[in-house]
Every structure is written in structure tokens, then in C-alpha cells.
Amino acid sequence: MLQRLVIASNNTAKSKEIIDILTVLGVVAVNYRELIAQVSFPAETTDNMRENALVKATFLHKKLPNEYILADDSALFIPAIPDHFGVTTMREFIAQGLHEDAEINDYVLGLIPAEADRTAWISSYLELITPQGTRFMTEGRTGTRVAKAPRGSALGLDNIMETEIGLTTAEIAMPARINYLARGRAIMKMLVTLRTANEWQGQLPIEK
């Protein structure tokens, strides 16, 4: 039975967001580096987000076989500029030398032509492996379009990703924001799946 989740990621910001979401939902989570020394995960594909999450989860499951392992792969999609982002979103930011949230947002906004369709979304795939080796996968998506300027108090792409209610995810206060985050939606689906499979006995405090 699930007591805690171990996050398979070397990305501190990603791990913090996942841990924060799970904390609100009543689930204990830690980054794997609290349990073992940092590892180098296998190289990711450039075209399959689910495979990327599965490879990370499988790799860490072999090192921590008695834990519930959770891995994520998330990406930004903007159809108006198809040569950018997608599965290689983070790699593009790194290749451009972008590290600060404001730099990343300015870069994204600067790529979109003034009259272009601003349709966009963030997709997150989660892969979970139980101590028994059972695998579960869920996907969450958020966003309808890229805002013309950053709005809100949160960090990262949340400031420029407009939701279906017209606000950016950064303009929606926690804990309600969880309902509009791609990872939040994927995590809630995962917990429902685990509850159905009798792997988790909790109840979601937030239901959209």
C-alpha cells in the first residue's frame, strides 16, 4: 500500500512542484536523492514522452525496488512554431542557455509572431511503478493559449499559459491551481487510478 512516492528526477524545480501538489493531496513524496546518491538517468527520446517517463521510472525502480517510483515528462506545445519545444522543450531551454523563469518566458514570447495563432498547451505524462513492478500511466494537459505578457505571481511557464477560464495558471491561487496544472491533473488521475487498484486508500480533497 502506498505510503510515499519517490520522484525519479534530477530537476529540483520539477520535484518541488510535484511534492507541493502531492502534499496538498495528502501524499508524502520525496526526491530520490534523499535516499541514494544522485544518478545519471538514461538519455531521453526526442519523440515519445511516455517512453521518457517509463525509462526514468524503470531505471530508478531497479535501484529502489521497495519504493513507489514516480517519473514525469512534461513539454510545451505551440502549433504556430512547430520547430520549437514539444518533447525537447527543456533541452531547447538548456541549449539556449536559459535558466531563469523570466528568461524562459521572454524567449517563448519572443518566438511567436505578432499575428500568429497563440494556441498552446503543456502536457505531462506520469509513469508509476509499484514495489511489485505494476505500472500505471496517466497524462494531464493544461492551457489554451500563450498570453501576450506574463501574468500572476507563480514562477515559470505558469505566468504565460492561459487556462480555459481565461486566467493564467499563475493567476489562480493554491490550492485551486492544482486543478489547472498539467502535473496536477496527471497526479489526480494517478491517485484515482491507484485508489481503484487498491494501491492507495486516500481521498482527493480537490475535485474539479
C-alpha positions as CSV (number, residue, x, y, z in Angstrom):
1,M,0.0,0.0,0.0
2,L,1.3,3.4,-1.0
3,Q,2.9,5.3,2.0
4,R,5.1,7.6,0.0
5,L,6.2,8.3,-3.6
6,V,9.8,8.6,-4.7
7,I,10.4,11.1,-7.6
8,A,12.7,10.0,-10.3
9,S,14.2,13.3,-11.4
10,N,17.3,15.4,-11.1
11,N,15.3,18.5,-11.7
12,T,14.9,20.3,-8.3
13,A,12.1,22.7,-9.5
14,K,10.1,19.8,-11.1
15,S,10.5,17.7,-7.9
16,K,9.4,20.6,-5.7
17,E,6.2,21.2,-7.8
18,I,5.3,17.5,-7.7
19,I,6.0,17.4,-3.9
20,D,3.9,20.5,-3.3
21,I,1.0,19.1,-5.3
22,L,1.1,15.8,-3.6
23,T,1.3,17.5,-0.1
24,V,-1.9,19.3,-0.8
25,L,-3.5,16.0,-1.9
26,G,-2.3,14.3,1.3
27,V,0.5,12.2,-0.1
28,V,4.1,12.1,1.2
29,A,6.7,12.4,-1.6
30,V,10.5,12.8,-1.7
31,N,13.1,13.2,-4.4
32,Y,15.1,10.0,-4.7
33,R,18.3,12.0,-3.8
34,E,17.1,11.9,-0.2
35,L,17.6,8.2,-0.3
36,I,20.5,7.4,-2.5
37,A,23.3,9.4,-4.3
38,Q,22.5,11.2,-7.5
39,V,22.4,9.0,-10.6
40,S,22.5,9.8,-14.3
41,F,19.3,8.7,-16.0
42,P,19.4,7.2,-19.5
43,A,19.1,9.6,-22.4
44,E,15.6,10.6,-23.4
45,T,13.9,10.1,-26.7
46,T,13.0,13.1,-28.9
47,D,9.6,11.9,-29.8
48,N,7.9,9.9,-27.0
49,M,7.1,11.5,-23.7
50,R,5.5,8.3,-22.2
51,E,8.7,6.4,-23.1
52,N,10.8,9.0,-21.4
53,A,8.9,8.8,-18.2
54,L,8.8,5.0,-18.3
55,V,12.6,4.8,-18.8
56,K,13.3,7.0,-15.8
57,A,10.8,5.1,-13.6
58,T,12.2,1.7,-14.6
59,F,15.8,2.8,-14.1
60,L,15.1,4.1,-10.6
61,H,12.9,1.1,-9.7
62,K,15.9,-1.1,-10.2
63,K,17.8,0.9,-7.6
64,L,14.9,1.3,-5.1
65,P,12.8,-1.8,-5.7
66,N,10.8,-1.4,-2.5
67,E,9.5,2.1,-3.2
68,Y,6.7,3.5,-5.3
69,I,8.6,5.3,-8.1
70,L,7.1,8.2,-10.0
71,A,8.6,9.7,-13.1
72,D,7.4,12.7,-15.2
73,D,8.0,14.0,-18.7
74,S,6.4,17.4,-19.5
75,A,6.5,19.6,-22.5
76,L,5.2,22.8,-24.1
77,F,3.4,22.6,-27.4
78,I,2.8,25.7,-29.7
79,P,1.5,24.7,-33.1
80,A,2.3,28.1,-34.6
81,I,6.0,27.4,-34.1
82,P,6.3,23.7,-34.8
83,D,10.1,23.7,-34.9
84,H,10.3,24.7,-31.3
85,F,9.5,22.9,-28.0
86,G,7.5,19.7,-27.9
87,V,9.2,16.7,-26.4
88,T,12.6,18.5,-26.4
89,T,11.3,21.6,-24.6
90,M,13.7,21.5,-21.7
91,R,16.6,20.6,-23.9
92,E,15.9,23.7,-26.0
93,F,15.9,25.9,-23.0
94,I,19.2,24.5,-21.9
95,A,20.7,24.8,-25.4
96,Q,19.7,28.5,-25.4
97,G,21.4,29.0,-22.0
98,L,18.1,29.8,-20.3
99,H,17.9,29.2,-16.6
100,E,15.8,31.9,-15.0
101,D,12.0,31.7,-15.4
102,A,11.8,35.3,-16.7
103,E,14.4,34.4,-19.4
104,I,12.4,31.4,-20.5
105,N,9.1,33.3,-20.7
106,D,10.7,36.1,-22.7
107,Y,12.2,33.5,-25.1
108,V,8.9,31.8,-25.6
109,L,7.0,35.1,-26.1
110,G,9.7,36.4,-28.5
111,L,9.3,33.4,-30.8
112,I,5.6,33.8,-31.5
113,P,4.9,36.1,-34.5
114,A,2.6,39.0,-33.5
115,E,-0.4,37.9,-35.6
116,A,0.1,34.1,-35.1
117,D,-2.4,31.8,-33.5
118,R,-1.4,31.6,-29.9
119,T,-3.0,28.2,-29.2
120,A,-0.7,26.3,-26.8
121,W,-0.7,23.7,-24.1
122,I,1.5,21.9,-21.6
123,S,1.3,18.1,-21.5
124,S,2.6,15.9,-18.6
125,Y,3.0,12.2,-18.6
126,L,3.4,10.3,-15.4
127,E,4.7,6.7,-15.0
128,L,4.5,5.0,-11.7
129,I,6.0,1.6,-10.7
130,T,5.0,-0.1,-7.5
131,P,7.3,-2.3,-5.4
132,Q,5.6,-5.3,-7.1
133,G,6.5,-4.0,-10.5
134,T,3.0,-2.9,-11.5
135,R,3.0,0.0,-13.9
136,F,0.5,2.9,-14.1
137,M,0.4,5.8,-16.6
138,T,-1.6,9.0,-16.6
139,E,-1.5,12.2,-18.7
140,G,-2.6,15.7,-17.8
141,R,-2.9,18.7,-20.1
142,T,-3.4,22.4,-19.4
143,G,-3.6,25.6,-21.3
144,T,-5.5,27.0,-24.2
145,R,-3.2,29.7,-25.5
146,V,0.0,31.7,-24.7
147,A,-0.7,35.1,-23.1
148,K,0.8,38.2,-24.7
149,A,2.7,39.0,-21.4
150,P,3.4,37.3,-18.1
151,R,0.6,37.5,-15.5
152,G,0.4,36.2,-12.0
153,S,2.7,35.5,-9.1
154,A,3.8,31.9,-9.7
155,L,7.0,31.0,-11.5
156,G,7.8,29.5,-14.8
157,L,5.5,28.9,-17.8
158,D,2.5,29.3,-15.4
159,N,2.8,33.0,-15.9
160,I,2.2,32.8,-19.7
161,M,-0.1,29.8,-20.0
162,E,-3.8,30.8,-20.1
163,T,-6.3,28.2,-18.9
164,E,-9.8,27.6,-20.1
165,I,-11.2,30.1,-17.6
166,G,-9.1,32.9,-19.1
167,L,-6.6,33.2,-16.2
168,T,-3.0,32.1,-16.4
169,T,-2.3,29.2,-14.1
170,A,-0.1,31.7,-12.1
171,E,-3.2,33.9,-11.5
172,I,-5.1,31.0,-9.8
173,A,-4.3,30.7,-6.1
174,M,-3.3,27.5,-4.5
175,P,-4.7,25.0,-3.8
176,A,-7.2,25.5,-6.6
177,R,-4.3,25.9,-9.0
178,I,-3.7,22.2,-8.8
179,N,-6.8,21.7,-10.9
180,Y,-5.3,23.7,-13.7
181,L,-1.7,22.5,-13.7
182,A,-0.8,19.7,-16.2
183,R,1.1,17.9,-13.5
184,G,-1.7,18.5,-11.1
185,R,-4.3,16.9,-13.4
186,A,-2.0,14.0,-14.1
187,I,-1.3,13.4,-10.5
188,M,-5.0,13.5,-9.5
189,K,-5.7,11.0,-12.3
190,M,-2.9,8.8,-11.0
191,L,-4.3,8.8,-7.4
192,V,-7.7,7.9,-8.7
193,T,-6.1,5.0,-10.6
194,L,-4.2,3.9,-7.6
195,R,-7.3,4.0,-5.4
196,T,-9.2,1.9,-7.9
197,A,-6.3,-0.6,-7.9
198,N,-6.4,-0.7,-4.1
199,E,-2.8,0.7,-4.0
200,W,-3.9,3.9,-2.1
201,Q,-6.7,4.5,0.4
202,G,-6.8,8.3,0.5
203,Q,-9.4,10.7,-0.8
204,L,-8.7,13.6,-3.0
205,P,-9.5,16.9,-1.2
206,I,-9.9,18.7,-4.5
207,E,-12.2,17.5,-7.2
208,K,-12.8,19.7,-10.3
